[in-house]
Amino acid sequence: MRHAAVAAFLLHLAAALWVWNTWSGFGRGNVLVWMDFPSSLAFLQLRGRWLLAGSVLVGGLEWAVVAGLLTYFLGRSARR
């Protein structure tokens, strides 16, 4: 479960940094907000690098929790 959470957080970090570096100023904020929805509502008011930091922290945590819970429930259902 821990490995899945860490992997999801790192995948989110890589995706957020890739979006930040390759998309234009207008588009990257929109992509980050939709990538982390609904947790992005917590950092929606941020701009610039603060938006990236909020996405990495809050969105990465969201992805980690979802991956950990999916791993837990799928692991429990696969056992006898």
C-alpha positions in Angstrom: 0.0 0.0 0.0 2.8 2.4 0.9 4.7 1.6 -2.4 1.6 2.4 -4.4 1.0 5.7 -2.6 4.6 6.7 -3.1 4.5 5.7 -6.7 1.3 7.7 -7.3 2.8 10.7 -5.6 5.9 10.5 -7.8 3.9 10.0 -11.0 1.8 13.0 -10.1 4.9 15.1 -9.4 6.4 14.1 -12.8 3.1 14.9 -14.6 2.7 18.2 -12.8 6.3 19.3 -13.7 5.9 18.1 -17.2 2.6 20.1 -17.6 4.2 23.2 -16.0 7.3 23.1 -18.3 5.6 22.3 -21.6 2.2 24.1 -21.6 1.7 27.8 -22.0 1.0 30.1 -19.1 -2.8 30.0 -19.6 -3.1 26.3 -20.3 -0.9 24.8 -17.6 -3.0 26.2 -14.8 -6.2 24.8 -16.3 -4.6 21.4 -16.8 -3.2 21.3 -13.2 -6.6 22.2 -11.8 -8.5 19.5 -13.7 -5.7 17.0 -13.0 -6.3 17.4 -9.3 -10.0 18.0 -9.2 -11.7 18.1 -6.6 -8.8 18.8 -4.3 -7.7 21.6 -6.5 -10.6 23.7 -5.1 -8.4 24.1 -2.0 -5.6 25.9 -4.0 -7.6 27.3 -6.9 -6.9 30.9 -5.9 -3.1 30.5 -6.1 -1.1 31.9 -9.1 2.3 31.2 -10.6 4.7 28.9 -8.7 2.3 28.8 -5.7 -0.2 27.0 -8.0 2.5 24.4 -8.9 3.4 23.9 -5.2 -0.3 23.5 -4.3 -0.8 21.0 -7.1 2.3 19.0 -6.1 1.4 18.9 -2.4 -2.4 18.7 -2.3 -2.9 16.9 -5.6 0.0 14.5 -5.0 -1.5 13.7 -1.6 -4.9 13.1 -3.2 -3.3 10.7 -5.8 -1.4 8.9 -3.1 -4.5 8.4 -0.9 -6.5 7.1 -3.9 -3.7 4.7 -5.0 -3.2 3.5 -1.4 -6.9 2.8 -0.9 -7.3 1.1 -4.3 -4.3 -1.1 -3.5 -5.8 -1.9 -0.1 -9.3 -2.8 -1.4 -8.1 -4.7 -4.4 -5.6 -6.6 -2.3 -8.3 -7.5 0.2 -10.7 -8.7 -2.5 -8.0 -10.8 -4.2 -7.3 -12.8 -1.0 -9.3 -15.8 0.1 
